[in-house]
Every structure is written in structure tokens, then in C-alpha cells.
Amino acid sequence: MKSAAEYLEAPVFYLTYPTGEEAENVPVVAYDEAVRAIEAALADAAEYKYLLMRALRRQVAPSVETAPAAEATLRPLFPTDDAQELAA
């Protein structure tokens, strides 16, 4: 997997003040080069995602579908009107 800097093939300049001093060491790249680098990174990410999902599918053994447990009960998160009347 590439680092972010490896996607940039264009020269990287550092922002400078009119006096010639570097301004907080901020790298500057042309907009078109930045867009191209982002598109390349997204294309690689899609490929890595495909490869990862394929590897996960091969690792997971087919499982038997399980039904929900019969003894599981559903309880409301908030009291209903009937429950409030009973508590009062």
C-alpha cells in the first residue's frame, strides 16, 4: 500500500512569504496533480477493498442459518401508556 506522498508525481513546493521565508512548512501542489493523486488513491482503495473482501469470503466457512432463539423476549425501550397507568 502506498503512502499519500507516493501518489504525487509532480514537484511539491513549499509556500513562502514575499521575504523568501518558508511559511510554516506548508507543501503546495497544483490542483490538477492533487485531483489526479486522489483519483489514483481511490482506485487503489477500491482494488484493496475487492482483494480484502475476496480473502474474507475464502476464510469464512459456510455457516448454518440459525433461527432466533425462542426464549428471547422483546421489551419496549420506553414505557407504553398502559405501563405508565399501571405504575401510577
VENKAMO-V835883 format. One record per helix or strand. SS is the DSSP state (H for helix, E for strand). FROM is the first residue (numbers start at 1). LEN is the number of residues. Records with the same first field share a line. If there is no record, write none. Layout:
SS->FROM-LEN ; FROM-LEN
This chain:
H->4-4 ; 31-29 ; 81-7
E->13-4 ; 22-7
